[in-house]
Structure formats: structure tokens, C-alpha cells
């Protein structure tokens, strides 16, 4: 696949620090503000465990429960991720 790429110093999770993200893992979906990153874990503040999404492109989560702060997720368990809808 060919892409147009702009050179920046931060890529991947580092580029999203401070942003609300959604992490799709093997069993669970996590959402929150990406507040920390290292080789093994990402750290979420204001983290929630999403039990039911509702429409993915708009609105609030249909059922999302607050988690204790901060919440850490193993990088190797993340299947996909991106900017959160809310």
C-alpha cells in the first residue's frame, strides 16, 4: 500500500496523547483520554469499559461503565484503536 506521509516526531499512540481514544481488545472495548504510553502499556484517564456501543459514528456510548483512574491496557491485547466518538 502506498501512502502520502508527513514526517512528524510522534507516531502511533504517542501522536494521540491527550486525545479521547477507543481501544478494541480481544474481549472488551475501552475508552478514555490517552494519558500515558510505554512499550508494554497505554494508560487511560477518565476510562470506561464499553458494554454496548450504539452507533459507532455518532452520539454517546449506549452502555459504558466508569473504571478507576488511571486504567492501563496491555499494548499486545489491543486489536484496533482510534479516536473516540465521544
Secondary structure, 3 states (H helix, E strand, C coil): CCCCCCCCCCCHHHHHCCCEEEEEECCCEEEEEEEEECCCEEEEEEEEEEEECCCCCCCCCCEEEECCCCEEEEHHHEEEEEECCC
